[in-house]
Amino acid sequence: MEQLLSRPEIQSAVVPFLIALVVYLGLQKLTATAWLWALLAAFLGSAALINGLTLTPLTGTRKIILLIIASFFTATLLPWVMPNRNLQRRFTTIASQIALLWVFWAVLTRMDSAAMVLFLVGTISLVLVLEWSFVRVAEQPAQLHGAGVSLLLGVGLSTTVAASALLGQLALALAAASGGAFLGWVLIGNARGQTASQPVTVIPYVLAPALLGVAAVIFARLPWYALVPLALIPFAVSLVPQKTESRFLHALLSSLPGLVIAIAVALFVWQSSDSASGY
């Protein structure tokens, strides 16, 4: 069993997918945020296998794991404390940017003024685009999870081929977890009729790909411009017409645009890496 659980495909695909599916099926009659609890449980299990859940020393990767876990609790609990939707949107944007600064502050302080400005403009733009796009689809479960799965899959695959297996595994684990909750919705739907539509509930889908994507740009060889088409995945998914009553067809149609973009970007990064290596 120990050998089986040490395999990357088990840690970042099978385990999070199954945990998310089981938790979602167990909680979907109790709460509209069952998908958030499902993703949290799956990520905790997967992160424990991939990197462990110890906090010392507090490396950049451990900061990212900690912030992703915190984002799930925030998304689940903050609507009770801050019911105003406009305040939630501002909180999501500001909290995501502070999280990025905390993780990458040591790198940022070593940059010259021009590079620092570019970093700040780039990360703020990334967070704003993701937050705006995901809020557009927050009330549509198929579009929300179709965009989330595709975006995280794209970040995971691109990061892995850019020579950062650890960051890639974390992103792929979240993609698999999102896929497990998505399958649960396809099978039995949501007892509340829809996912919770509060803007802050999308913060895990905003913060996780932003943190992991920017980390891959800074610490690995992921080209910064690869994040541009990936960031547009939620918007592309939001353009899919919502005319079918079948949850299966709804899920399939909502996933296709994002999956095409995610795979295309990963292939581009892979080819670019091969060209740069000279092989």
C-alpha positions in Angstrom: 0.0 0.0 0.0 2.9 2.4 0.8 4.4 1.8 -2.6 1.1 2.4 -4.3 0.5 5.7 -2.4 4.0 6.9 -3.3 3.2 6.9 -7.0 2.6 10.4 -8.4 -0.5 9.4 -10.5 -2.1 8.0 -7.4 -1.2 11.1 -5.2 -2.3 13.7 -7.7 -5.1 12.0 -9.6 -6.8 8.9 -8.1 -6.7 9.9 -4.4 -8.1 13.4 -4.8 -10.7 12.4 -7.3 -12.1 9.6 -5.2 -12.0 11.6 -1.9 -13.8 14.6 -3.6 -16.4 12.3 -5.2 -17.2 10.5 -1.9 -17.3 13.7 0.2 -19.5 15.4 -2.3 -22.0 12.5 -2.5 -22.1 12.5 1.3 -22.7 16.2 1.8 -24.7 17.3 -1.2 -28.0 16.9 0.7 -26.7 18.9 3.6 -25.1 22.0 2.2 -24.9 23.9 -1.1 -21.1 24.3 -0.4 -20.6 20.5 -0.5 -18.2 21.0 -3.5 -16.0 23.3 -1.4 -15.7 20.8 1.5 -15.1 18.0 -1.1 -12.2 19.9 -2.7 -10.8 20.8 0.7 -10.8 17.2 1.9 -9.3 15.9 -1.3 -6.6 18.6 -1.3 -5.7 17.9 2.3 -5.3 14.1 1.5 -3.4 14.7 -1.7 -1.1 17.4 -0.2 -0.3 15.2 2.7 0.9 12.4 0.3 2.7 14.8 -2.1 4.5 17.1 0.3 3.4 16.5 3.9 1.4 19.0 5.9 4.2 20.2 8.2 4.7 23.9 8.2 8.4 24.1 9.1 10.4 25.3 7.5 7.9 27.6 5.9 9.0 27.3 2.3 7.3 28.9 -0.7 5.5 25.7 -1.6 4.2 25.2 2.0 3.0 28.8 2.0 1.0 28.0 -1.2 -0.5 24.9 0.3 -1.4 26.8 3.5 -3.0 29.6 1.5 -5.0 27.2 -0.7 -6.3 25.4 2.4 -7.2 28.8 4.0 -9.1 29.8 0.8 -11.5 26.9 1.2 -12.4 27.8 4.7 -12.7 31.5 3.6 -15.0 30.6 0.7 -17.2 28.4 3.0 -17.4 30.6 6.1 -17.0 34.2 5.0 -20.5 34.6 3.4 -21.9 34.2 6.9 -19.7 37.1 8.2 -19.7 39.3 5.1 -23.0 38.9 3.2 -22.5 42.0 1.0 -21.6 40.8 -2.5 -19.5 43.9 -3.4 -17.5 43.6 -0.3 -16.9 39.9 -1.0 -15.5 40.8 -4.5 -13.2 43.4 -3.1 -12.1 41.0 -0.4 -11.4 38.3 -3.0 -9.2 40.6 -5.1 -7.3 42.1 -2.2 -6.8 38.9 -0.3 -5.5 37.1 -3.4 -3.0 39.9 -4.1 -1.8 39.9 -0.5 -1.4 36.1 -0.7 0.8 36.5 -3.8 2.9 39.2 -2.2 3.4 37.0 0.9 4.6 34.0 -1.1 6.8 35.9 -3.5 8.0 38.8 -1.4 11.6 37.6 -1.1 11.8 37.4 -4.9 10.1 40.7 -5.3 12.5 42.6 -3.1 15.4 41.4 -5.3 13.8 42.8 -8.5 14.7 46.2 -10.0 11.9 48.8 -10.2 10.8 47.9 -13.7 10.6 44.2 -13.0 8.7 44.9 -9.8 6.1 47.1 -11.6 5.7 44.4 -14.3 5.2 41.7 -11.6 2.6 43.8 -9.7 0.7 44.7 -12.9 0.8 41.2 -14.1 -0.4 39.5 -10.9 -3.1 42.1 -10.3 -4.4 41.7 -13.8 -4.3 37.9 -13.5 -6.3 38.0 -10.2 -8.8 40.5 -11.6 -9.5 38.5 -14.8 -9.9 35.2 -12.9 -12.1 36.8 -10.2 -14.3 38.6 -12.8 -14.6 35.5 -15.0 -15.4 33.0 -12.2 -18.0 35.3 -10.6 -19.8 35.3 -14.0 -20.3 31.6 -13.8 -20.6 31.1 -10.0 -24.4 30.4 -10.3 -23.9 27.8 -13.0 -22.4 24.6 -11.5 -21.4 23.1 -14.9 -19.6 26.2 -16.1 -18.0 26.8 -12.7 -16.5 23.4 -12.3 -15.9 23.0 -16.1 -13.8 26.1 -15.9 -12.1 25.1 -12.6 -11.1 21.6 -13.8 -9.8 22.9 -17.1 -7.8 25.8 -15.6 -6.2 23.7 -12.9 -5.5 21.0 -15.4 -3.8 23.5 -17.8 -1.7 24.9 -15.0 -0.8 21.5 -13.7 0.2 20.1 -17.1 2.1 23.2 -18.2 3.9 23.5 -14.9 4.9 19.8 -15.0 6.4 20.1 -18.5 8.1 23.4 -17.4 10.2 21.3 -14.9 8.3 21.7 -11.7 6.9 18.4 -10.8 5.9 19.4 -7.2 3.8 22.4 -8.2 2.4 20.5 -11.1 1.3 17.7 -8.9 -0.5 20.1 -6.5 -2.4 21.7 -9.4 -3.3 18.4 -10.9 -4.5 17.2 -7.6 -6.8 20.1 -7.4 -8.0 19.5 -11.0 -8.7 15.9 -10.1 -10.5 16.9 -6.9 -12.6 19.4 -8.9 -13.3 16.6 -11.4 -14.5 14.3 -8.6 -16.9 16.9 -7.3 -18.0 17.7 -10.8 -18.8 14.1 -11.5 -20.8 14.0 -8.2 -22.9 16.9 -9.5 -23.4 15.2 -12.8 -24.6 12.0 -11.1 -27.0 13.5 -8.5 -27.0 17.3 -8.8 -27.2 19.6 -5.8 -29.9 19.3 -3.2 -30.1 23.1 -3.1 -30.7 23.3 -6.8 -27.5 25.3 -7.5 -24.1 26.0 -6.0 -23.7 28.8 -3.6 -23.5 32.0 -5.7 -21.7 34.3 -3.3 -18.7 35.9 -5.0 -16.2 34.8 -2.3 -17.0 31.1 -2.9 -14.9 31.3 -6.1 -11.7 32.3 -4.2 -10.1 28.8 -4.3 -10.5 28.8 -8.1 -8.9 32.2 -8.3 -6.1 31.9 -5.8 -4.9 28.3 -6.4 -4.1 28.7 -10.2 -2.7 32.2 -9.6 -0.3 31.0 -6.9 0.8 27.8 -8.7 1.0 29.5 -12.1 3.1 32.5 -10.9 5.3 30.1 -8.9 5.9 28.1 -12.0 6.9 31.2 -13.9 9.3 32.4 -11.2 10.8 29.1 -9.9 10.5 26.9 -13.0 10.6 27.5 -16.8 6.9 28.3 -17.5 6.7 31.3 -19.9 4.7 34.1 -18.4 2.6 34.4 -21.6 1.3 30.8 -21.1 -0.8 32.1 -18.3 -2.7 34.5 -20.6 -4.8 31.9 -22.5 -5.1 29.9 -19.3 -6.6 32.9 -17.5 -9.1 33.3 -20.3 -10.5 29.7 -19.8 -13.3 30.8 -17.4 -14.4 33.5 -19.8 -14.4 31.1 -22.7 -16.5 28.6 -20.7 -19.0 31.3 -19.8 -19.8 31.8 -23.5 -21.1 28.3 -23.9 -24.9 28.4 -24.4 -26.9 26.8 -21.5 -29.8 25.3 -23.3 -29.7 21.6 -22.5 -31.6 20.0 -19.5 -29.2 17.1 -19.3 -26.5 17.6 -16.6 -24.2 15.2 -18.5 -24.4 17.2 -21.8 -24.3 20.5 -19.8 -21.0 19.3 -18.1 -19.6 18.1 -21.4 -20.3 21.3 -23.3 -19.0 23.4 -20.5 -15.7 21.5 -20.2 -14.7 21.3 -23.8 -13.6 24.8 -24.5 -11.4 25.0 -21.4 -9.9 21.5 -22.0 -9.0 22.4 -25.5 -7.2 25.6 -24.3 -5.5 23.8 -21.4 -4.2 20.9 -23.6 -3.1 23.4 -26.3 -1.1 25.5 -23.9 0.5 22.5 -22.3 1.6 21.2 -25.7 2.9 24.6 -26.6 5.0 24.8 -23.4 6.2 21.2 -24.0 7.3 22.1 -27.5 8.9 25.3 -26.4 10.9 23.4 -23.7 12.1 20.9 -26.2 13.2 23.6 -28.6 15.0 25.5 -25.8 16.8 22.3 -24.7 18.2 21.7 -28.2 16.7 18.2 -28.6 
